[in-house]
């Protein structure tokens, strides 16, 4: 799978070499020298411009002879078809008095020097293709930090009420671990994977727990790198399984302080200068907390704020909510996380009839939430904007992944789909061999776009289009975007007529 931004390369030798005009724009001169003293001598046989840009066979410049002007026919009009060649020349001047019989090449096969550059040479006709190019998707490796819930609920049996499952394979922790290790092994050379967990035990209420995440220390951390699958697997496999007592009331149970993990990962990714997009895959099976048992609505608000801050730092978060029969994970909470992580308008998860003032009303006495509210810069007195996260309507379009924790194949499939999503479906044409390409958006129907040689329909919702607000941006949507994100898709073909494209 390849994930780097696109680089534009010429499809043909002339393709984008010179910000050229349309066909019929000029007449080349063939530079073969005539022989000394010759009568009128033929500069060359008829030179067909050819399908690969050959302007003609080499023409004998003439036999030796007496001085005089030699008028040599450079060839009849050459075909300006595939190779970009146009007329090899109207009349080729053999030269005035010249040397005795060097052969003058009428053109160099396969180049646009004499045979015509995208129609700057004459005779190629009008109304044909003015620009043809191929985009080769050169991988720019993305960095993906896996942020995995390690709270007590992940170790609960999926098929029974046992809170720490004696059959380890019957737990969300085990099924997810197998799926993650499968997928990252397949993409080990394509993605810089990092790994950390959402983990801690309650340090309050005399429980004697520890939660270093509160201070920004990443738990069970494996820093991002290519070829990291084996290292992540070793770390993942060696993490301790909780004891039965740790899930009982009053025990040092494993908590889920997601907001602290997300902030710590955001800081690490911001410090990572490796080229390529930065992503978090946030996986949880239940609602969050502050490494304690405080109200869920407060921790969810802080998590939304952390996800929005990550997006502001150009880090997108892809959200997974593992579905089980045992734990409360409201769809509206996951939707809010997914929208926040994608930088979209986020709707607060609230009971019907309440507005966001309810968050302040319920959370003002929760000290970790108050700390987060102060740090957010939002109002700290009662009101609808006194929240850690930023909310509005309507909700954005991004949805979370919600695989069934018992379905191993679904977990693998959805993780693979999520990682395919880091391959962009927008392409900036601002630098094509040093030229900016802009497309006349009123003439898009005249253009053709292909993925792997198969034409894509013109459509703003299920094909290709050019952003009207940024006419140097090509965008795929719907099934075209899905096709492009397939690992085997690496090339995009473009063809626009002269009347619809502008070089700057």
C-alpha positions, 0 to 999 in steps of 0.5 A: 500500500502506498500513501505519499502525496502525488508527484506529476510525471510526464506521460510522454516526453513532451507531456509537460515539458514547457507549458506549451501552446496548442497544436498549430502554433509554429514551424520548426527549422531542420538544421542539416547543412548542404554540401559545398557547391552542389546543385539543389540537393534533397535534404532528406527523404520524406520524414514521418513524424511517427508515433514516437516523436521521430521527425523523419529518417535522417536526410542526406545533406547533399553531395558535394558541389559548387556553391549555391543555395540548397533547398531541401524538402524536410519531409511532408507533414509528419503525423502529430499523433501519439508522440506529440510530434507535429510537422517536421517542417515546411521547407527545410533549408539545406544551408547556403554554401556548406561542407561536403556532405555531412548528414543532417538529422531531421530530428531526434527520435523520441524527443520533442526537440524537432518533432514538436512539443505538445503542438508548438510545432505546426500542423498538429491540428486544433481541438485535440488533447493539449495536456496528457500526464500521469500522476505516480503516487510516490509513497510519503510514509504516514505515521499512525499511532495506535492508542488502545484501551487497556481498561478493565472492561477489555479483559471481561469475558465476551460470552459470560459475566466473568470480569477478568476472563480466565479464557483469555481468547474470550475477551476484547483484549485478545481478539483486538490484539490478534487483529492489530498484530495481523494488520500491522504485519501486513503494512510493516513496510508501508506505515510508521506504526507507534503503539501506546495504551490507555491505562492507569489505576486510580491514585485517589481514594486510598487505592494506591494506584498509579496513573502516569498518563495524568503527567503526560507519560505514555503508557506501554509506549513504542515510538513510531517507526517503519518495521515496527510490527515485531517490536509492537507485538513483543510489547503487546504480548507481554502486557500483564493480565489483570488479577481477579481482585482488580475488577472488584469494588475498591480494587485497583482496577484498570481505568480508561483516561483516554484524554491524557493518552490522546494529549500525550500522543499529540505532543509526540506526533507534533515533535515528529518531523518525519514527512507524511501525514500523522494519524491516531487510531483510537480504540475503546470499548467503553466510556472514558474517565479521568483515571477514576470513577467520575461522571462519564459526561465530564470525561467524554467532554475532555476527550472531545477537547483533546481530539479537537486539539489534535486535529488543530495540530494536523493530526487526524484521529480515526475512532473505533468503538468495540461493540460488546454486550457488557458495556455502555458505549452510546453511539452518540458518544462515538459519533462525537469522538469521530467528528471531533477527530476529523475536525468536523462540527461536533454534537454533544452527547446529551439527553434529549431536551438538554443543551451543553450547559448541562455539561457545566452543571454536572461537571463543575465539581469534577477537578480534572474537568475544571482543570481541562476547562481552564486550559481550553480557554473557554468561559469558566462560568456557567453557559453553553460554551463553558465546555472543554470541547467545542460543539455545534450543529449539524454533526459532521459526516464522519462515522466511527468504526464499530466492529463486533469484538467477537468477530475476528474477521470484522476487526481485521477488515475494518482496521485495514479499511481505516488504514486505507483511509490515510491515502488522500483522495485530493491532489494538488496540481500546483507544481507540475514540473515547475508549472501550476495547472489550473482547469477551467471548471466550466469545461470539466466535461471535456476532460478525462481522468483515469485510475490504472488506465480505467476512466473515472466518471465526472461527478462531485459525489462519485467520481472526479472533479476539480474544486471550484474554489481551488481549480488546481485541486483534483478530487476523487469521491465515492467509489472513485476514492475507494478505488484509488485507496486500494493498495494496487492503485498507484497511477492516475492519467489526466487528459484535458483539451487546450481550451480547458487548461491554464498553465501559470 
